[in-house]
């Protein structure tokens, strides 16, 4: 009986040992992922300036000397005279106000309709209306571009990581197999940001994020006497857009133009990829210092 009891203990111990080995193997087979934090910078690789920027130009308000309108109520008393006085102002710069000259009848009609609506709601007060934050007219009767949107500056730019995902087998002759997955990412915001007037005019895409990831995968082999690595980068083209937009505002019997600069930036993807770097310990020195990968602009 004693021998039988010892045999049972031995079998139980063997079973526990076998179970421990199986569980350990299953744990080791699961993939380990290391997400390495990126240190990214964004720099211009080339720049072309086409026109001086007007972004800091102040909003300009010009009162039009109109006739044929009641200065208190804003009611048009002589439509022909009113129209002529508007055209006289617009023709001081026919190129700038070409659209206003072309649509003069619509402008006069809008002012008449505005006055009719105000008379129907005599207790109401015109509220300030802000469009894109560029200017703040009260009652818009016409709007357009006095200077069409145009590119003032273009750049080819790159966002890249100054850090790398690396494997170091620089001081050993024996190849190694990577037992984990290591990743490193960099990000950029592309698309359009800025004035909705420019975005609508030119049909640009709203801003969106782009990511590039460098990966050293589990199972990769690193030869002896070698160090190598990857880092991510994103190249894109930047255009700075500017224009001057104007409104014609009619409040009471005062008609004025309000104009100011509108701006925006559009970024389009050129390419996104990974830069590869490697060094070989040609002297096969066991005390050699592993070289450091570059931190400057990718050499691609």
C-alpha positions, 0 to 999 in steps of 0.5 A: 500500500505504501509503494502504491501511494508513493507511485501515485504521488510520483505520477501527480508530480510528473503531471504538474510538472508537464502542465507547468511546461505547457503553460510556460510555452503557451505564454512565451508564444504570445507576441510582445509589442513595444510601442516606442514614443516618437520624437518628431520634428517638421521642417521645410525642405524647399520654399518658393515665395510668389507674392507678399502676404496680405494676411496682416492687412487691416479690414477696410470700411469705405462708405459709398456716397449714394444719392436717391436714398433716404438717409434715415429710413434707407428707403430708395426714393430714386432708383435711377439716381441710386443705381448711378451713384453706386456705379460711380463708386464701383467704376473707380476700380472697375477691375476690383468691382467687376462682379458688382458692376455686372450684378448692379441690378441685383444689388439694388434689388437686394437693398430694396427687398431688405428695406421692405423686410425691415418695414414689415418687421419695424421693431427688429434691429439688424444683427451683426453677422460674422462670416469666417471671422474675417469681417463683421457686416450688418446687412449683406446685400452683396459679396465677392472677391476683390482679389481672387485667392492665390498662392503666396508661398509654397513649400515641400516639407517633411515630418519625421522622427528623430528617434529610431526603432533599432536592433543591436547585434554589433558586438556578436558574431552570432545572428539573433532572432527578435522575440518581440515586435517594436513600433514607432510612429509619426503623424501629420495633419494634411488637407485644408485649414483656414478660411471657409471662403477659400475652402468653398471657392477652391473645393479643398478637403477638410483637414485630416490626420496621416500616420506612418509607422516603422516596425521591427517584427517578432521573428526578424533576424539580425546578422552578426556584427550588425546594427540596424533600424527604421524611422518613419517620415511623411513628406507633403506639399504646402500651399499658403493661399490668400485673397481679399473678400468684400461685402456690401453692407446697407444699414439704414441709408448708409451703404458701405463696403467692408473688405479684408484678407482671408487666408488658408493653408492646403497640405497634400501628401507627397509620400510616407515611408520608412528610412532604413539605417544599418552599420557593420562592425567590419573589425569585428571588435568585441569592444566597439561602440555601436554607431548612433543613427542620424537625427537630421532630415531623412536622406531619401 
